[in-house]
């Protein structure tokens, strides 16, 4: 048994034993669970993939004369301005003004909110165009300027839903191509897409949220971020395997972090033909090895994590609840799976290579003593389901 | 027998001559066209694999050059930008020749083999990060 204080003291003295969630598997196999639990202080987890529910609060500073910005665009992408005078929220999936979307199907969606966020983090200039109705105290009604992230007073990434615990595998049973947020799905189950870092993924290594909770320090694209709330659609009550690992999407995290500290390599705009734009993000979360049970959960391996294959031509859009089959991440990572006697090629929306890189970077930071762990100030809900939207007709 | 990947650039004036026909008929070359755009209004291009004996290949190319056609033997029509690639692997099922593939199952990094690329351009449409680009 260790406490957060003891682990942080070891980190500060530069003596913490830190492994990533892939390395820990063999380590525990070799050393045994109890011995390893005493030796290892921290296991680092990570993920890198499209996280649509991401965005940032920006404060532009006040112009002379002042302006109560009511509509704002950054590189022609609208940022929501229904908050205080020169604050705005730029969302990852916001399309560029005049983007024809799917008018000429399938749309290309070359540039949007996620790309503006990538440019800001990379330090590139973006154009701000703002409109207002004008007031006595904020008379300016229009402005156009160029700015970089350094010009902003604050740029705080605030993501209501990141790090899905597990995720659907998308396939297409129909006889036409289907364009989805998991990429193009060819007809008649020729390919499928999964989206999880599996054995490296944060919430799969802490299936019941013992150490990851509200207030947990996270590595958010290189910045020191934190879990500020349960993520939207957090639904821990679900089908779980014998190891407690969810077989469905399950938990999510609300994350925030200072965008000025982020590295552009881990903040990348995403274009999905026929679907839209998004943002791919890198997240790392350290797990303190408080006891053998916490450690055991981090030894979960790809073959023990199952994901449900869902038909995105019908079952997903129409919410039929039908599942084609379940596959393990070990099977998925082979590149080809057999479903109903048919060979199906496998693609992914989540980068294991980048997740591994981030887990390594975070482990280095913890080893160097520059990343301390924080106990959750409140746990994430462990029992909760997601409600559908009831569309009621007028009585 | 050798196979070479070639890129031919056609000037405006040479779009009506059946050059490929002569490569096959007169020089006994096996031709596999990956992509082509040859119109009378503008410069055209042809990306193809040509298989034959060294001697026939040499003579065939000499014949082609005689039409003021520029031959590029080193060009790659599709490029992959390693800095833009995040190694997600979304391209893998869309690449028919596995020119884009996971090189090492341990690191799971995606690598591009230009020699295996047939320039179908599926990756261009599919890559969420715009890592693949076409010369044309």
Interface residues (C-beta under 8 A of the other chain):
Chain A: X48 X49 X50 X110 X183 X184 X186 X190 X191 X192 X193 X268 X269 X270 X271 X272 X273 X278 X280 X333 X335 X345 X346 X347 X348 X349 X350 X351 X352 X353 X354 X356
Chain B: X86 X87 X88 X89 X90 X91 X92 X93 X94 X102 X105 X107 X108 X109 X110 X125 X126 X128 X129 X130
